[in-house]
């Protein structure tokens, strides 16, 4: 027979679960399950008429558990990945969004939007093609330097260049890399920063898929 204190704890646990005020602890789950099992056993065994109150109590607990399980919301569906690109890398610091206009196909282009780049004054960008080739977007020239970030503090805006999906961008997947730095870097310095992941730069990587 359940102790009155245990019975009171079980009643409170059921009431809290039904009201939606949070999940039950493991002891509370065990308390409710124990009450259901004890009520079932008591109902099956011969017993004096004075102990019949266990049956409605067990039925009520069983119904409460079933109702509570029915009321628990299902996990939200996984957020589908974009057909064009997916994000990778750090969750804090500069953020980069790629938007294909009008589509991620030959003849289109990719607009580059940046946010949370405070503290970084320049950005370089390139991509790795599936065959291993490197395509540079900024700096565009071999002897050039990373492009300035024309954004005010804590602002979101477009970069002054974009990715043209020309003949160099055949259909397939491209690993797009943005290297944010506090000063202008040439291509050699950009390569070193990407390979060594130095603390004075922030690197954001995206996967772009060019459709056939």
C-alpha positions, 0 to 999 in steps of 0.5 A: 500500500502506498504511503500517503506522502508518496500518494500526494507526490504522485498526485502533484506530478500528474497534475503538473504534467497535465498542466504543461508546466514542464517534464517529470523527473525520473523519480516522479515517472517511477512513482506514477508507474508504481501506482499504476502497477500497484493498482493493477495488481490490487484489482487482480488479487482477491481483496476485501471490499474496503480496498476496492478504492485502489481500482478507480485510483489506478484507472485514474493514474493510468488515464492520466499517464496516457493523456499526458503522453498524448499531450506531449508535443512531437519534436519539430521537423528537421529544418531542410537544407537549402538546395543552393547552399549550406552554412558551415563553420563558426556560429559567432562572428561574421556571417555570410549569406549567398543568394543566387539571382535569378538562379544558381545556374550558368548565366546567373550570379550570387549576391553576397550579404554580410552581417556581424562583421564588426572589428574586421575591415577587409574580406577576401573570397575564393572557392574550391571546385570539385576538381580542386581548382581555386577560383578567386573573387576578391582580390580579383587580380593576382597582385591585388588585396582583400576588399574593404568592408563598406559596412557601418558598425553592427550593420548588414549589407552587400559586398561590393562584388558578387560571384558570376556563374560564368563558364568557370562555374560548371554544374557541381558543388563549390566550397566558398571561403570568406576570410575576414581580416582587420587589414588588407591581405594579399593572396599569399597572406590570405592562403596562410591565414586560411591554412593556419587559422590565425586568431586575427582573421575569421573564416566562414565557409559555405557550400554552393551548388551550381545547378546544370 
